[in-house]
Amino acid sequence: MAAESFDGELFNRKVTYHDREYQDYALRRESYLAPIDLEEETRLRDQHELMKLIYRDWDNSLHPNFIEDPESVLDCGFGSGDWAYDLAEYDPNCTVMGVDICPLMAPPDQLDNMDLQIANLNDRMDFVEPGTFDLIHSRFVANGIAATRWPNYIRDIHRLLRKDGWVQLTEWDLNFRSEAGNTDALQALQEWTRVYTQSLGLTSRPEGRKSARVAQDCETWLRMAGFANVSTDVRDVATCPWPADAHQRNIGEANLSNMKDLIRSMALYPVTKRQLRNIEQFQVLVDEACSELGNVDAKPYIRLYRDPHVKAMK
């Protein structure tokens, strides 16, 4: 589909569900199941800062050092626009285009080298010519892309990249683990994962059916699409300040707030709308899971997958 400007009521209309605001356009199609209110915008901004903490070993904390000075960049699913804004500010000679189905969390002031537009990533990405970008960034979009769309989504990315261009995919693996081996202390988190995963398939709309295995399957899809030098950077991220290393402890402290908000916002609509839990039962489960996220003795953590790959020669 062609990208569109932010004008028009169609993409700006909101609907309220259990006191959270959603984009009406996306919710009707079940294309994006997370809230788009101020609470979620704040979480996304805090999560962006968390990512910069986790990847501080990169010069700019935005992409690996071996991706040198990209001139033309696409950000798929820009969300609150923080990654696109930071990269455009970091390198004024770089042009950053961002696309998202929802414009409602975009920064009100864009830099001159930014171009944020509306596009549904579930559609074929025809808004630019093939071979346009040096780098394509895609982060935490599993909640917005249909399960059956992923192989073609990766092929679209391959087609839009220049020869030897890079793609950077980042997704959480939403299985919570215990470094202490005490999985009994994470029963509510495990139940949250089970119920949330089940909810992703309970819909008659193909676009509403999501995959819970995106983080693990991206490498296979990248190889199928023709990418070379396939590699995956997997990092275990604490969900509370239990690590002995001071920097990792700071990451755990920041991630505790992020994960508490994430498990509430990401699962609210699919789990309750698809009647796996009523709202009272859902709140009880989330409260118990949030308590477990902060169990220092159990040393809980979650895995973060990032796949940087160079495109095969054409």
C-alpha positions in Angstrom: 0.0 0.0 0.0 1.0 3.6 -0.4 2.0 5.5 2.7 -0.4 8.3 3.8 -0.1 11.6 5.6 -1.4 12.1 9.2 -4.4 14.1 8.0 -7.8 12.6 8.1 -10.2 11.3 10.8 -9.9 7.6 9.7 -6.6 7.1 11.4 -7.0 9.5 14.3 -10.3 8.2 15.7 -9.9 6.5 19.1 -12.1 4.0 21.0 -12.0 3.2 24.7 -11.8 -0.4 26.0 -11.6 -1.1 29.7 -10.3 2.5 30.4 -7.5 2.2 27.8 -7.5 4.1 24.4 -7.0 2.2 21.1 -6.9 3.3 17.5 -10.4 2.5 16.1 -9.0 1.8 12.6 -6.6 -0.9 13.9 -8.9 -2.4 16.4 -11.7 -2.9 13.9 -9.3 -4.9 11.7 -7.5 -6.4 14.7 -4.3 -5.4 13.0 -2.8 -3.8 16.2 -4.0 -5.0 19.6 -2.2 -2.6 22.0 -3.3 0.7 23.4 -2.2 4.0 21.9 -2.9 6.3 24.9 -0.5 8.4 26.9 0.2 5.6 29.3 1.4 3.4 26.4 3.3 6.3 24.8 5.2 6.8 28.1 6.0 3.0 28.3 7.3 3.0 24.7 9.6 6.0 25.4 10.9 4.4 28.6 11.4 1.1 26.7 13.4 3.0 24.1 15.7 4.3 26.8 16.0 0.8 28.2 17.1 -0.4 24.8 19.8 2.2 24.8 21.0 1.0 28.2 21.1 -2.6 26.9 23.0 -1.7 23.8 25.3 0.9 25.2 28.2 -1.1 23.6 27.2 0.5 20.3 28.6 4.0 19.5 25.1 5.5 19.2 23.1 2.8 21.0 20.7 2.7 18.0 22.4 0.2 15.6 25.6 -1.9 15.6 28.9 -0.2 14.9 29.4 -2.3 11.8 26.5 -0.5 10.1 28.4 2.6 9.1 26.6 5.9 8.5 23.5 4.8 6.6 22.2 7.6 4.4 18.6 6.4 3.9 16.8 4.6 6.7 13.3 3.1 7.2 11.7 2.6 10.6 8.9 0.0 10.4 6.3 0.6 13.1 7.8 3.8 14.6 5.4 3.9 17.5 6.3 6.9 19.6 9.0 7.8 17.1 11.9 7.8 19.5 14.3 5.6 17.6 13.6 7.5 14.3 14.0 10.9 16.1 17.2 9.9 17.9 18.8 8.6 14.7 17.8 11.7 12.7 19.2 13.9 15.4 22.4 11.8 15.8 23.1 12.0 12.0 21.7 15.1 10.3 23.0 13.8 7.0 20.8 10.7 7.3 17.2 10.7 6.0 14.8 8.7 8.2 11.4 7.6 7.0 9.1 6.0 9.5 5.8 4.2 8.9 3.1 3.0 11.3 -0.6 2.2 11.2 -1.2 4.8 14.0 0.1 8.4 14.0 -1.3 9.2 17.4 1.9 8.7 19.4 4.2 10.3 16.9 6.3 13.3 18.2 4.6 16.6 17.4 7.8 18.2 16.2 9.8 16.3 13.6 13.3 17.1 12.4 14.0 18.2 8.9 15.5 14.8 8.0 12.5 12.9 9.3 9.4 11.7 7.3 6.8 9.9 9.4 3.8 8.5 7.4 0.9 6.0 7.9 1.1 2.5 6.5 -0.2 -0.9 7.5 2.7 -3.4 7.7 0.3 -6.2 6.9 0.1 -4.9 3.4 2.8 -5.2 0.7 5.2 -2.3 1.2 4.9 -0.4 -2.1 5.3 3.1 -0.7 8.9 3.5 -2.1 10.9 2.0 -4.9 12.9 -1.2 -4.4 16.5 -0.7 -3.3 15.8 2.6 -1.5 17.2 2.1 2.0 20.7 1.4 3.5 19.1 0.3 6.8 15.6 -0.9 7.8 14.7 -1.0 11.5 11.8 -3.1 12.8 11.3 -3.3 16.6 8.6 -4.9 18.7 6.0 -5.2 15.9 4.9 -8.8 16.6 1.7 -7.5 18.1 0.8 -5.7 14.9 1.7 -8.2 12.1 -0.4 -11.2 11.2 1.3 -14.6 11.7 1.0 -15.5 8.0 2.4 -12.1 6.9 5.9 -12.5 8.5 7.7 -14.3 5.6 6.5 -11.8 3.1 7.1 -8.9 5.5 10.8 -10.0 5.5 10.8 -10.4 1.7 9.4 -6.8 1.4 12.3 -5.6 3.6 14.8 -7.5 1.4 13.3 -5.9 -1.7 13.4 -2.3 -0.3 17.1 -2.6 0.8 19.9 -1.5 -1.4 22.6 -4.0 -2.3 24.5 -4.8 0.9 21.9 -3.0 3.0 21.1 -4.0 6.6 18.0 -5.0 8.4 17.7 -4.8 12.2 14.9 -6.8 13.8 14.3 -6.7 17.6 11.6 -8.7 19.4 11.0 -10.0 23.0 10.7 -13.7 23.6 7.8 -13.6 26.0 8.8 -16.6 28.1 9.9 -15.7 31.5 12.8 -17.6 33.0 14.5 -18.0 36.4 18.3 -17.7 36.6 18.0 -19.3 40.0 16.2 -22.3 38.5 13.1 -21.6 40.5 10.3 -21.8 38.0 7.8 -22.4 40.7 8.2 -18.8 41.7 7.1 -17.7 38.2 3.8 -19.5 37.9 1.7 -16.4 37.3 4.1 -15.2 34.6 4.0 -18.6 33.0 0.2 -18.6 33.1 0.2 -15.0 31.6 2.4 -16.2 28.7 0.2 -19.3 28.2 -3.1 -17.3 28.1 -1.6 -14.5 26.0 -0.2 -16.9 23.5 -3.6 -18.7 23.3 -5.4 -15.4 22.8 -3.3 -14.6 19.7 -5.0 -17.4 17.7 -8.6 -16.9 18.8 -9.9 -14.8 16.0 -11.7 -15.3 12.7 -9.8 -12.4 11.1 -6.5 -13.5 9.5 -4.9 -10.1 10.3 -5.9 -10.6 14.0 -4.0 -13.8 14.4 -0.4 -13.2 15.7 2.6 -15.4 16.2 4.2 -15.8 19.7 7.4 -17.2 18.1 8.5 -14.2 16.0 11.7 -13.8 18.0 12.8 -17.4 17.4 11.6 -17.6 13.8 13.0 -14.4 12.4 16.4 -16.0 11.5 14.7 -18.7 9.4 12.5 -16.1 7.6 15.6 -14.0 6.9 17.4 -16.9 5.3 14.4 -17.8 3.2 14.2 -14.2 2.0 17.8 -14.3 0.7 19.7 -12.5 3.5 23.4 -13.4 4.0 25.6 -13.3 7.1 22.7 -14.2 9.2 23.4 -13.7 12.9 21.3 -13.3 16.0 22.3 -11.3 19.1 20.4 -12.9 22.1 20.6 -11.1 25.5 19.1 -12.2 28.8 17.5 -9.1 30.4 16.7 -9.2 34.1 13.2 -8.0 35.1 14.3 -6.6 38.4 17.6 -5.4 40.0 19.1 -8.9 40.9 22.3 -9.0 38.9 25.6 -8.5 40.7 27.0 -6.3 37.9 26.0 -2.7 38.5 25.1 -1.9 34.9 23.0 -5.1 34.5 21.3 -4.2 37.8 20.3 -0.8 36.5 18.9 -2.5 33.4 16.9 -4.9 35.6 15.5 -1.9 37.6 14.4 -0.1 34.4 13.0 -3.3 32.9 10.8 -4.0 36.0 8.7 -1.0 35.3 8.6 -1.7 31.5 7.6 -5.3 31.9 4.8 -4.5 34.5 3.3 -2.1 32.0 3.9 -4.3 29.0 2.1 -7.4 30.4 -0.9 -5.2 31.3 -1.2 -3.3 28.0 -0.2 -6.0 25.5 -2.6 -8.7 26.7 -5.6 -6.7 27.9 -7.5 -6.6 24.6 -6.8 -10.1 23.2 -7.2 -12.0 26.5 -10.4 -10.3 27.7 -12.1 -9.6 24.3 -11.5 -13.2 23.3 -13.0 -14.3 26.6 -10.1 -16.2 28.1 -10.4 -14.1 31.3 -12.9 -11.6 32.4 -11.5 -8.2 33.4 -11.4 -9.1 37.1 -9.6 -12.4 36.5 -7.2 -10.7 34.2 -6.3 -8.0 36.7 -5.7 -10.7 39.4 -3.4 -12.6 37.1 -1.5 -9.5 36.0 -1.1 -8.3 39.6 0.4 -11.7 40.6 2.7 -11.7 37.5 3.9 -8.2 38.3 4.8 -9.4 41.8 6.8 -12.2 40.4 8.7 -9.9 38.0 10.2 -8.3 41.1 11.2 -11.5 42.9 14.9 -10.9 43.4 15.5 -14.3 44.9 14.1 -16.1 41.8 16.2 -13.9 39.5 13.7 -13.6 36.7 14.7 -12.6 33.2 13.4 -12.4 29.6 15.2 -12.9 26.4 15.7 -10.1 23.8 16.5 -11.1 20.2 18.1 -8.8 17.8 18.9 -9.9 14.2 21.3 -7.8 12.2 21.9 -9.1 8.7 23.5 -7.9 5.5 21.4 -8.4 2.4 22.6 -10.9 -0.2 24.1 -9.6 -3.4 21.5 -9.0 -6.1 
